């Protein structure tokens, strides 16, 4: 035994039971040992010699250099053992050796091994381990599975490889689902996802439903919604099942430019098979947001359609749309708002978050834009000046940023952004330098309300005429308001809260441009400065802000007809200096300061459920930013995230 050369990573334990003479020793395999090691070796050899005496059985340990030879056992691991076994099983399979079962699918008979099939397929595992008749049969017939798919799946069991093509993926997915080979089924779903196209997405979605592949169903439905107009031009669309069609056109994620397109698609689908689909018209029209189509289209194209005129339910929907549009035109807010009166995300518009400041204290030039369709914030072109506590509004297809503080001084400068050119250009400066002001728009004119500098809170009101590029002073407010919130409702301007130089205010007032006069209205339930303010469905919403130095999470809304303030659900956290804007029937509270940190979190309020939900956060934590809604398709805005955001964001980390 002394001449045995073991594997360098193995310990072998054996038992000697004979007195056969040992072979002549081989040359030494290791360097000379120290005296202590020699002593232990001598003792070990003595023990070995005694073990060779007749009738004596003793464990003999042979080990690698450095091993503890007093140990009598050690576990070994041959790293490529499983790989070798797998190769051997594949060879046995190819040669038809040691096979114990034959799988027959169609005209193909495939000899294989039960153990291998049971390892990859829950179906075969259950079959072979049960008392089913098939568990004892040497030939098992598998019905309703494509023979080529079966052959490929059995090959996969031995090789872990399978080739998917656009021609074989469906039978393979079907077979893998039946045989419960989940890894192949998942890979097949991913292959189909990658190869989705407007011409096949409806068929893929139906196939996924038939085989209970819910994730693939969802992916296909999302694809149909995102590429809806292209899908409607395909042959598959003409035979699209009613239940799926109803679900798709009812989706808030439907990617269309206007509700007119949805109405036209519905009418075309119904007329494609009028005899069998006419009965579905009223239900499908309920999914069309008729209140949001232009009045001229409603009267000339919808109300006059023969199919609509003959259906009482459809006529009721047209009447509802007319009533809604009359209320909007007359600025009446009595009508109950429903989901049908909320725009879909694809044409709802965007929110701009302009300037502000973060933890560094340095004001931002950066502008972030929210796309509700993608639930994504992206950067647009930066302003020419840094601005915190800036006044912002959208008017005449342009975005305005007025006043604020650039980190060194208060500003009276102003600039505007044209999304068509993706550029900011300066306009005439205001008469008063100030921060903490707010803007409102009435009839195309822009009003700059309140604000403060290092010494004074202002009552100032200035009016900007974009046609003449001029500012003029109008009637001042009844009290100074720095950090004021402003809303425009029914052709009048509302100044909400603020700070008068000594404390936060609960008092509010209303400006009538026709008489150039301010009038006091009901006081809020809470004192607020730096609150977020916006208008939705005829109500003024106010959230967060500061009560002196304490940030608030409370929220309230103003009913102008009743002249009263009503609390609604509080936000998830306190937000002073919060931005607020209404978009697509929801109200978005953006950033702010919670008393400890600047925030980049965003939450959306749904008036129909009186609840807040988190949405995608802004990239920069910021407070004192200007917020406004902008009616534009986000596809028309240039995403400057990579070019413009990186340098500034790194500077404030």
C-alpha positions as CSV (number, residue, x, y, z in Angstrom):
1,X,0.0,0.0,0.0
2,X,2.9,2.4,0.6
3,X,3.5,2.6,-3.2
4,X,-0.1,3.6,-4.0
5,X,-0.5,7.1,-5.6
6,X,-3.9,8.5,-4.6
7,X,-5.9,11.3,-6.4
8,X,-4.6,14.5,-4.9
9,X,-8.1,15.5,-3.8
10,X,-9.2,12.1,-2.5
11,X,-9.1,10.1,0.8
12,X,-9.6,6.4,0.4
13,X,-10.5,4.2,3.3
14,X,-9.9,0.4,3.1
15,X,-9.8,-2.6,5.4
16,X,-7.0,-5.3,5.3
17,X,-8.1,-8.8,6.1
18,X,-5.2,-10.9,4.9
19,X,-1.5,-11.3,5.7
20,X,-0.3,-11.1,2.1
21,X,3.1,-9.5,1.9
22,X,3.1,-5.9,0.7
23,X,4.6,-5.0,-2.6
24,X,8.0,-3.4,-2.8
25,X,7.8,0.3,-2.0
26,X,7.8,3.0,-4.8
27,X,10.0,6.0,-4.8
28,X,8.9,8.7,-2.3
29,X,6.0,10.9,-3.5
30,X,6.5,13.7,-1.0
31,X,9.5,15.6,0.3
32,X,11.3,14.3,3.4
33,X,9.3,14.7,6.6
34,X,10.4,16.5,9.8
35,X,11.4,14.4,12.8
36,X,7.9,14.6,14.3
37,X,6.4,13.7,11.1
38,X,8.9,10.8,10.7
39,X,7.9,9.6,14.2
40,X,4.2,9.6,13.4
41,X,5.0,7.9,10.1
42,X,7.0,5.2,11.9
43,X,4.1,4.7,14.3
44,X,1.7,4.4,11.4
45,X,3.9,1.8,9.7
46,X,4.1,-0.1,12.9
47,X,0.4,-0.2,13.1
48,X,0.2,-1.3,9.5
49,X,2.6,-4.1,10.1
50,X,0.6,-5.3,13.1
51,X,-2.6,-5.2,11.0
52,X,-1.1,-7.7,8.6
53,X,-0.8,-10.3,11.3
54,X,-3.2,-13.2,10.7
55,X,-6.7,-12.7,12.2
56,X,-6.2,-8.9,12.8
57,X,-8.4,-6.5,10.8
58,X,-7.6,-2.8,11.0
59,X,-8.7,0.3,9.1
60,X,-5.9,1.7,6.9
61,X,-6.0,5.3,5.9
62,X,-4.3,6.5,2.8
63,X,-4.4,10.3,2.3
64,X,-3.0,13.3,0.5
65,X,-0.2,15.5,1.8
66,X,-1.2,17.5,4.9
67,X,-4.2,15.2,5.7
68,X,-4.8,14.1,9.2
69,X,-3.9,10.4,9.0
70,X,-5.4,9.7,12.4
71,X,-8.8,10.1,10.6
72,X,-10.4,6.8,9.4
73,X,-12.9,8.3,6.9
74,X,-13.6,11.2,4.6
75,X,-16.3,12.0,2.1
76,X,-15.1,12.3,-1.5
77,X,-16.6,14.3,-4.4
78,X,-15.8,13.7,-8.1
79,X,-16.8,17.0,-9.7
80,X,-17.6,15.7,-13.2
81,X,-19.4,12.6,-12.0
82,X,-22.9,13.9,-12.8
83,X,-21.8,15.2,-16.2
84,X,-20.3,11.8,-17.0
85,X,-23.5,10.1,-15.9
86,X,-25.5,12.4,-18.1
87,X,-23.3,11.7,-21.1
88,X,-23.7,8.0,-20.5
89,X,-27.5,8.3,-20.2
90,X,-27.5,10.1,-23.5
91,X,-25.4,7.4,-25.1
92,X,-27.7,4.7,-23.8
93,X,-30.7,6.7,-25.2
94,X,-29.1,7.1,-28.6
95,X,-28.1,3.5,-28.8
96,X,-31.4,2.2,-27.3
97,X,-29.6,0.6,-24.5
98,X,-31.1,-0.2,-21.0
99,X,-34.3,1.5,-22.1
100,X,-37.3,0.4,-20.0
101,X,-40.2,2.3,-21.7
102,X,-41.3,3.3,-25.2
103,X,-43.2,6.5,-25.8
104,X,-45.5,6.5,-28.8
105,X,-46.8,9.8,-30.2
106,X,-48.4,9.8,-33.7
107,X,-46.3,7.6,-35.9
108,X,-43.1,7.9,-33.8
109,X,-42.0,5.4,-31.1
110,X,-39.2,6.6,-28.9
111,X,-37.3,4.3,-26.6
112,X,-36.1,5.9,-23.4
113,X,-35.7,5.6,-19.6
114,X,-38.5,6.1,-17.1
115,X,-36.1,7.7,-14.6
116,X,-35.0,10.4,-17.0
117,X,-38.6,11.3,-18.0
118,X,-39.7,11.4,-14.4
119,X,-36.8,13.8,-13.6
120,X,-38.1,16.5,-16.0
121,X,-41.8,15.9,-16.3
122,X,-44.3,16.0,-13.4
123,X,-46.7,14.2,-15.7
124,X,-44.5,11.2,-16.2
125,X,-43.4,11.3,-12.6
126,X,-46.9,11.0,-11.4
127,X,-47.6,8.2,-13.9
128,X,-44.6,6.1,-13.1
129,X,-44.9,6.4,-9.3
130,X,-48.6,5.7,-9.2
131,X,-50.6,2.5,-9.5
132,X,-51.8,3.5,-12.9
133,X,-51.7,0.9,-15.6
134,X,-49.2,2.9,-17.6
135,X,-46.7,2.6,-14.8
136,X,-46.2,-1.1,-15.6
137,X,-46.6,-0.9,-19.4
138,X,-43.5,-1.0,-21.7
139,X,-45.2,1.0,-24.4
140,X,-47.1,4.2,-23.5
141,X,-49.3,5.9,-26.0
142,X,-49.5,9.7,-25.7
143,X,-52.5,11.1,-27.6
144,X,-53.1,14.7,-28.9
145,X,-49.5,15.7,-28.8
146,X,-47.5,16.5,-31.9
147,X,-45.0,13.7,-32.6
148,X,-42.1,16.1,-33.4
149,X,-42.8,18.1,-30.3
150,X,-42.8,14.9,-28.2
151,X,-39.5,13.8,-29.7
152,X,-37.9,17.2,-29.0
153,X,-39.1,17.2,-25.4
154,X,-37.7,13.7,-24.8
155,X,-34.4,14.9,-26.4
156,X,-34.5,17.9,-24.0
157,X,-34.8,15.5,-21.1
158,X,-31.4,14.1,-21.9
159,X,-29.6,17.1,-23.3
160,X,-31.2,20.2,-21.6
161,X,-31.5,21.7,-25.1
162,X,-34.4,22.4,-27.4
163,X,-34.6,24.4,-30.6
164,X,-37.6,26.7,-30.9
165,X,-38.9,28.2,-34.2
166,X,-41.9,30.2,-35.2
167,X,-43.3,27.0,-36.7
168,X,-42.8,24.6,-33.8
169,X,-43.2,26.8,-30.7
170,X,-46.9,26.4,-30.3
171,X,-47.0,22.6,-30.4
172,X,-44.0,22.5,-28.1
173,X,-45.6,24.9,-25.6
174,X,-48.8,22.8,-25.8
175,X,-46.9,19.6,-25.2
176,X,-44.8,21.1,-22.5
177,X,-47.9,22.3,-20.7
178,X,-49.6,18.9,-20.9
179,X,-46.4,17.0,-19.8
180,X,-45.7,19.7,-17.1
181,X,-42.2,20.5,-18.3
182,X,-42.3,24.0,-17.0
183,X,-38.9,25.2,-18.0
184,X,-39.6,24.5,-21.6
185,X,-43.1,26.0,-21.3
186,X,-41.6,29.2,-19.9
187,X,-39.0,29.4,-22.6
188,X,-41.6,29.0,-25.2
189,X,-43.7,31.8,-23.7
190,X,-40.7,34.1,-23.8
191,X,-40.0,33.1,-27.4
192,X,-43.5,34.0,-28.4
193,X,-43.3,37.3,-26.4
194,X,-40.2,38.3,-28.4
195,X,-41.9,37.5,-31.7
196,X,-45.2,39.3,-31.0
197,X,-46.4,41.3,-34.0
198,X,-49.6,43.2,-34.9
199,X,-50.4,40.4,-37.3
200,X,-50.1,37.6,-34.7
201,X,-50.8,39.1,-31.2
202,X,-54.5,38.3,-31.1
203,X,-53.8,34.6,-32.0
204,X,-51.0,34.4,-29.4
205,X,-53.3,35.8,-26.7
206,X,-56.0,33.3,-27.6
207,X,-53.5,30.4,-27.6
208,X,-52.2,31.5,-24.2
209,X,-55.7,31.6,-22.8
210,X,-56.5,28.1,-24.0
211,X,-53.4,26.8,-22.2
212,X,-53.8,28.9,-19.1
213,X,-50.6,30.8,-19.7
214,X,-51.7,33.9,-17.8
215,X,-48.4,35.8,-18.1
216,X,-48.3,35.4,-21.8
217,X,-52.0,36.5,-22.0
218,X,-51.1,39.7,-20.1
219,X,-48.1,40.4,-22.4
220,X,-50.2,39.8,-25.5
221,X,-53.0,42.1,-24.2
222,X,-50.5,44.8,-23.4
223,X,-49.1,44.5,-26.9
224,X,-52.5,44.8,-28.5
225,X,-53.3,47.9,-26.4
226,X,-49.9,49.5,-27.2
227,X,-50.2,48.8,-30.9
228,X,-54.0,49.0,-31.2
229,X,-54.3,51.1,-34.3
230,X,-51.9,48.8,-36.2
231,X,-53.7,45.7,-34.9
232,X,-57.0,47.0,-36.2
233,X,-55.7,46.9,-39.8
234,X,-54.9,43.2,-39.7
235,X,-56.9,40.1,-40.8
236,X,-56.8,38.7,-37.2
237,X,-58.7,41.8,-36.0
238,X,-61.7,41.1,-38.2
239,X,-62.3,37.8,-36.3
240,X,-61.3,39.1,-32.9
241,X,-63.5,37.5,-30.2
242,X,-66.1,39.7,-28.6
243,X,-64.9,39.2,-25.0
244,X,-61.4,40.1,-25.9
245,X,-62.4,43.1,-28.0
246,X,-64.6,44.4,-25.2
247,X,-61.7,44.1,-22.7
248,X,-59.2,45.8,-24.9
249,X,-61.3,48.9,-25.8
250,X,-62.2,49.2,-22.1
251,X,-58.5,49.5,-21.1
252,X,-57.2,52.8,-19.8
253,X,-53.9,51.8,-21.4
254,X,-55.3,51.8,-24.9
255,X,-52.8,53.7,-27.1
256,X,-54.9,56.0,-29.2
257,X,-54.7,59.7,-30.1
258,X,-58.3,60.5,-29.3
259,X,-61.6,58.8,-28.4
260,X,-62.8,59.4,-32.0
261,X,-60.4,56.6,-33.1
262,X,-62.0,54.2,-30.5
263,X,-65.5,54.9,-31.7
264,X,-64.5,54.4,-35.4
265,X,-62.9,51.0,-34.5
266,X,-66.0,49.9,-32.6
267,X,-68.3,50.7,-35.5
268,X,-66.0,49.0,-38.0
269,X,-65.7,45.8,-35.9
270,X,-69.5,45.6,-35.5
271,X,-70.2,46.2,-39.2
272,X,-67.6,43.5,-40.1
273,X,-70.2,40.9,-39.0
274,X,-73.3,43.0,-38.5
275,X,-75.8,40.1,-38.2
276,X,-74.0,38.5,-35.3
277,X,-72.4,41.5,-33.7
278,X,-75.2,44.1,-33.7
279,X,-76.4,42.9,-30.3
280,X,-73.1,43.9,-28.8
281,X,-73.2,47.5,-29.9
282,X,-74.6,49.1,-26.8
283,X,-72.1,47.3,-24.5
284,X,-69.2,48.3,-26.7
285,X,-70.3,51.9,-26.9
286,X,-70.3,52.0,-23.2
287,X,-66.6,51.4,-23.4
288,X,-66.2,54.5,-25.7
289,X,-65.6,57.7,-23.7
290,X,-68.2,59.6,-25.8
291,X,-68.2,62.6,-23.4
292,X,-64.6,63.3,-24.5
293,X,-65.1,63.4,-28.3
294,X,-65.5,66.8,-29.9
295,X,-69.0,68.1,-29.9
296,X,-69.1,68.5,-33.6
297,X,-68.1,64.8,-34.1
298,X,-70.6,63.7,-31.5
299,X,-73.5,65.5,-33.3
300,X,-72.5,64.8,-36.9
301,X,-71.0,61.3,-36.7
302,X,-72.3,59.5,-33.6
303,X,-75.8,60.8,-33.0
304,X,-76.7,60.5,-36.7
305,X,-75.5,56.9,-37.1
306,X,-78.4,54.6,-38.1
307,X,-77.2,51.8,-35.8
308,X,-77.0,54.3,-32.8
309,X,-80.3,55.9,-33.5
310,X,-82.1,52.5,-33.5
311,X,-80.6,51.5,-30.1
312,X,-82.1,53.1,-27.0
313,X,-79.1,52.4,-24.8
314,X,-76.8,54.0,-27.4
315,X,-79.0,57.1,-27.6
316,X,-78.8,57.4,-23.8
317,X,-75.1,57.4,-24.0
318,X,-75.1,60.1,-26.6
319,X,-77.4,62.2,-24.4
320,X,-75.1,61.7,-21.4
321,X,-72.2,63.0,-23.5
322,X,-74.1,66.0,-24.7
323,X,-75.0,66.9,-21.1
324,X,-71.4,66.5,-19.9
325,X,-70.2,68.8,-22.7
326,X,-72.9,71.4,-21.9
327,X,-71.8,71.4,-18.2
328,X,-68.2,71.8,-19.2
329,X,-69.0,74.7,-21.5
330,X,-71.1,76.5,-18.9
331,X,-68.5,75.8,-16.1
332,X,-71.1,73.9,-14.1
333,X,-69.7,71.2,-11.8
334,X,-72.9,69.5,-10.6
335,X,-72.6,66.5,-12.9
336,X,-71.3,63.3,-11.3
337,X,-67.9,62.3,-12.8
338,X,-67.4,58.7,-13.9
339,X,-64.6,56.7,-15.5
340,X,-66.2,57.4,-18.9
341,X,-65.3,61.1,-18.4
342,X,-61.6,60.5,-17.7
343,X,-59.2,60.5,-20.6
344,X,-57.2,57.5,-21.4
345,X,-53.5,57.7,-20.4
346,X,-52.3,57.9,-24.0
347,X,-54.0,61.3,-24.7
348,X,-54.4,62.6,-21.1
349,X,-51.4,65.0,-21.4
350,X,-48.4,65.3,-19.1
351,X,-47.3,67.0,-15.9
352,X,-44.2,69.3,-15.8
353,X,-42.2,69.6,-12.6
354,X,-40.0,72.7,-13.0
355,X,-37.0,73.8,-11.0
356,X,-37.1,73.7,-7.2
357,X,-34.3,72.7,-4.9
358,X,-32.9,69.7,-3.1
359,X,-30.7,68.8,-0.2
360,X,-27.7,70.8,-1.6
361,X,-29.8,74.0,-1.4
362,X,-28.8,74.9,-4.9
363,X,-31.8,75.6,-7.2
364,X,-32.4,73.4,-10.2
365,X,-32.6,74.3,-13.9
366,X,-33.9,70.8,-14.7
367,X,-37.4,70.0,-15.8
368,X,-39.1,66.6,-15.3
369,X,-42.1,65.5,-17.3
370,X,-44.5,62.7,-16.3
371,X,-46.0,60.4,-18.9
372,X,-49.0,58.5,-17.3
373,X,-49.2,56.0,-20.2
374,X,-45.8,54.7,-19.3
375,X,-45.8,55.7,-15.7
376,X,-42.4,57.3,-16.4
377,X,-40.7,60.6,-15.6
378,X,-38.2,61.9,-18.2
379,X,-36.1,65.1,-18.5
380,X,-36.9,67.8,-21.0
381,X,-34.8,70.8,-22.0
382,X,-33.5,72.8,-19.0
383,X,-34.4,76.4,-18.3
384,X,-31.9,79.1,-19.0
385,X,-31.9,80.1,-15.3
386,X,-31.9,78.1,-12.0
387,X,-35.2,78.7,-10.2
388,X,-36.6,77.6,-6.9
389,X,-40.1,78.6,-5.6
390,X,-40.9,79.5,-9.2
391,X,-44.3,80.3,-10.7
392,X,-45.3,77.9,-13.5
393,X,-48.3,77.5,-15.8
394,X,-49.2,76.4,-19.3
395,X,-50.9,78.7,-21.8
396,X,-51.3,78.9,-25.5
397,X,-49.3,75.7,-26.1
398,X,-46.3,77.0,-24.2
399,X,-44.9,76.4,-20.7
400,X,-44.0,79.5,-18.6
401,X,-41.6,79.8,-15.7
402,X,-41.6,83.2,-13.9
403,X,-39.6,84.6,-11.0
404,X,-38.2,82.5,-8.2
405,X,-34.7,82.5,-6.7
406,X,-31.5,81.4,-8.5
407,X,-29.4,80.8,-5.4
408,X,-27.9,84.3,-5.4
409,X,-30.8,86.7,-5.8
410,X,-34.6,87.0,-6.3
411,X,-35.7,87.0,-9.9
412,X,-38.2,89.0,-11.9
413,X,-37.1,87.3,-15.2
414,X,-39.4,85.0,-17.1
415,X,-39.0,82.4,-19.9
416,X,-41.2,80.1,-21.8
417,X,-40.7,76.6,-23.4
418,X,-42.0,75.7,-26.8
419,X,-42.2,71.8,-27.2
420,X,-42.1,72.2,-30.9
421,X,-38.6,73.6,-30.8
422,X,-37.6,72.0,-27.5
423,X,-36.2,75.4,-26.4
424,X,-36.6,78.0,-23.6
425,X,-36.7,81.6,-24.7
426,X,-36.8,84.7,-22.4
427,X,-39.9,87.0,-22.2
428,X,-40.2,90.4,-20.7
429,X,-39.4,90.5,-17.0
430,X,-42.0,91.2,-14.3
431,X,-42.0,94.5,-12.4
432,X,-41.3,92.8,-9.0
433,X,-38.5,90.4,-8.1
434,X,-39.9,87.6,-6.0
435,X,-40.0,83.9,-5.1
436,X,-42.9,81.9,-3.7
437,X,-45.3,83.3,-6.2
438,X,-47.9,81.3,-8.2
439,X,-49.3,81.7,-11.7
440,X,-52.8,81.4,-13.0
441,X,-54.3,81.6,-16.5
442,X,-57.6,83.2,-17.6
443,X,-58.5,83.7,-21.2
444,X,-54.9,83.4,-22.4
445,X,-53.6,86.0,-20.0
446,X,-51.1,85.0,-17.2
447,X,-51.4,86.3,-13.7
448,X,-48.5,86.3,-11.3
449,X,-49.8,86.3,-7.7
450,X,-48.1,87.2,-4.4
451,X,-44.6,86.0,-3.4
452,X,-41.9,87.3,-1.2
453,X,-38.3,88.5,-1.0
454,X,-35.9,88.6,1.9
455,X,-37.8,91.6,3.4
456,X,-41.4,91.6,2.3
457,X,-44.3,89.3,1.6
458,X,-46.2,90.8,-1.4
459,X,-49.9,91.6,-2.2
460,X,-48.8,92.1,-5.8
461,X,-50.7,90.9,-8.8
462,X,-49.2,91.3,-12.3
463,X,-50.8,90.4,-15.6
464,X,-48.9,89.2,-18.7
465,X,-50.1,89.8,-22.2
466,X,-48.4,87.2,-24.5
467,X,-49.4,89.0,-27.7
468,X,-47.7,92.2,-26.6
469,X,-45.0,90.6,-24.4
470,X,-45.9,93.1,-21.6
471,X,-46.7,93.0,-17.9
472,X,-49.0,95.4,-16.0
473,X,-50.0,95.6,-12.4
474,X,-53.6,94.8,-11.4
475,X,-55.5,95.2,-8.2
476,X,-53.4,93.9,-5.2
477,X,-54.7,91.2,-2.9
478,X,-56.3,92.1,0.4
479,X,-53.3,90.7,2.3
480,X,-49.7,89.7,1.6
481,X,-49.1,86.1,0.6
482,X,-45.7,84.5,0.2
483,X,-45.7,80.8,-0.7
484,X,-49.3,81.3,-2.0
485,X,-51.2,78.7,-4.0
486,X,-53.3,79.7,-7.0
487,X,-56.1,78.1,-8.9
488,X,-58.3,79.2,-11.8
489,X,-62.0,78.2,-11.6
490,X,-64.9,79.4,-13.7
491,X,-62.9,82.3,-15.1
492,X,-61.8,83.6,-11.7
493,X,-58.5,83.4,-9.8
494,X,-58.2,82.0,-6.3
495,X,-55.3,82.8,-3.9
496,X,-55.0,80.0,-1.3
497,X,-53.2,80.4,2.0
498,X,-49.5,81.5,2.0
499,X,-47.6,83.4,4.7
500,X,-48.1,87.0,5.6
501,X,-44.6,87.5,7.0
502,X,-45.4,86.3,10.5
503,X,-47.5,83.2,10.2
504,X,-49.1,80.8,7.7
505,X,-52.6,81.6,6.6
506,X,-55.9,79.8,6.4
507,X,-57.5,82.8,4.6
508,X,-58.2,82.7,0.9
509,X,-59.6,85.2,-1.6
510,X,-60.9,85.3,-5.2
511,X,-60.1,87.7,-8.0
512,X,-62.6,88.7,-10.7
513,X,-60.8,90.0,-13.8
514,X,-63.9,91.7,-15.1
515,X,-64.1,94.1,-12.2
516,X,-60.4,93.8,-11.2
517,X,-61.3,93.1,-7.6
518,X,-60.4,90.6,-4.8
519,X,-63.1,89.2,-2.5
520,X,-62.6,87.1,0.6
521,X,-64.0,83.5,0.6
522,X,-64.3,80.8,3.3
523,X,-61.2,80.1,5.3
524,X,-59.5,76.7,5.0
525,X,-59.6,74.2,7.9
526,X,-55.7,74.4,8.2
527,X,-53.2,77.2,7.9
528,X,-51.0,76.5,4.9
529,X,-48.1,78.0,3.0
530,X,-46.2,76.2,0.3
531,X,-49.2,73.9,-0.3
532,X,-50.0,72.2,-3.6
533,X,-53.1,73.6,-5.4
534,X,-55.0,72.4,-8.5
535,X,-58.5,72.2,-10.0
536,X,-60.3,69.0,-10.9
537,X,-63.9,68.5,-11.9
538,X,-65.0,71.9,-10.6
539,X,-63.3,71.6,-7.2
540,X,-60.2,73.3,-5.9
541,X,-57.9,70.7,-4.2
542,X,-55.2,71.8,-1.7
543,X,-52.7,69.3,-0.2
544,X,-49.8,69.5,2.3
545,X,-47.8,72.7,2.8
546,X,-46.4,74.1,6.0
547,X,-48.3,75.3,9.1
548,X,-45.5,77.7,10.0
549,X,-42.5,75.3,10.2
550,X,-44.6,72.1,10.4
551,X,-45.1,70.1,7.2
552,X,-48.6,68.8,6.7
553,X,-50.1,65.6,5.2
554,X,-53.7,66.8,5.4
555,X,-55.8,67.7,2.4
556,X,-58.9,69.6,1.7
557,X,-61.0,70.8,-1.3
558,X,-63.1,73.8,-1.9
559,X,-66.7,73.8,-3.2
560,X,-67.2,77.2,-4.8
561,X,-71.0,76.8,-5.0
562,X,-71.3,76.1,-1.3
563,X,-68.3,78.3,-0.3
564,X,-66.9,75.6,2.0
565,X,-63.8,73.6,2.6
566,X,-64.0,69.8,3.1
567,X,-61.3,67.5,4.3
568,X,-60.4,64.4,2.2
569,X,-58.0,61.5,2.7
570,X,-54.5,62.6,3.9
571,X,-51.4,61.8,1.9
572,X,-49.1,58.9,2.9
573,X,-46.6,61.5,4.3
574,X,-46.1,65.1,5.1
575,X,-45.2,67.3,2.1
576,X,-44.3,71.0,2.5
577,X,-43.4,72.8,-0.7
578,X,-45.2,70.0,-2.6
579,X,-46.1,70.3,-6.3
580,X,-49.6,69.4,-7.4
581,X,-51.3,68.9,-10.7
582,X,-54.4,67.1,-12.1
583,X,-54.0,64.6,-14.9
584,X,-56.4,62.1,-16.3
585,X,-58.9,62.4,-13.5
586,X,-56.2,61.9,-10.8
587,X,-54.3,64.4,-8.7
588,X,-50.5,64.0,-8.4
589,X,-48.6,65.2,-5.4
590,X,-44.9,65.5,-6.3
591,X,-41.9,65.7,-4.0
592,X,-41.8,68.3,-1.2
593,X,-40.1,68.2,2.2
594,X,-41.3,66.0,5.1
595,X,-39.5,68.0,7.9
596,X,-36.4,65.9,7.6
597,X,-35.7,65.2,4.0
598,X,-36.4,66.4,0.5
599,X,-38.6,63.9,-1.3
600,X,-38.7,62.3,-4.7
601,X,-41.7,60.2,-4.1
602,X,-45.0,60.8,-5.9
603,X,-48.5,59.7,-5.0
604,X,-51.8,60.0,-6.9
605,X,-55.2,60.7,-5.5
606,X,-58.4,59.2,-7.0
607,X,-61.5,61.2,-6.1
608,X,-63.8,58.3,-7.0
609,X,-62.2,56.1,-4.3
610,X,-61.0,58.9,-2.0
611,X,-57.6,57.2,-1.8
612,X,-53.9,57.8,-2.5
613,X,-51.6,55.4,-4.4
614,X,-47.9,55.6,-5.0
615,X,-46.7,56.1,-8.6
616,X,-43.3,56.4,-10.2
617,X,-41.1,58.9,-8.3
618,X,-39.2,61.9,-9.8
619,X,-35.5,61.5,-10.5
620,X,-34.4,64.5,-8.3
621,X,-35.6,64.9,-4.7
622,X,-37.0,68.4,-4.7
623,X,-39.3,70.9,-3.0
624,X,-40.4,74.4,-4.2
625,X,-40.8,73.2,-7.8
626,X,-43.4,74.7,-10.1
627,X,-46.1,72.2,-11.3
628,X,-48.5,72.3,-14.1
629,X,-50.6,70.2,-16.4
630,X,-49.8,70.4,-20.2
631,X,-52.1,69.1,-22.9
632,X,-49.7,67.4,-25.2
633,X,-48.9,63.9,-26.4
634,X,-45.7,62.9,-24.6
635,X,-44.4,61.4,-27.9
636,X,-44.0,64.9,-29.1
637,X,-41.7,65.9,-26.3
638,X,-37.9,65.2,-26.6
639,X,-36.6,63.0,-23.8
640,X,-33.4,64.7,-22.7
641,X,-32.7,62.4,-19.8
642,X,-29.4,61.1,-21.0
643,X,-28.1,64.4,-22.3
644,X,-29.3,66.9,-19.7
645,X,-30.0,65.1,-16.5
646,X,-26.7,63.3,-15.8
647,X,-24.5,66.3,-15.1
648,X,-26.9,68.1,-12.8
649,X,-28.0,65.0,-11.0
650,X,-24.5,64.0,-10.2
651,X,-23.7,67.4,-8.9
652,X,-26.4,67.1,-6.2
653,X,-25.7,63.6,-5.0
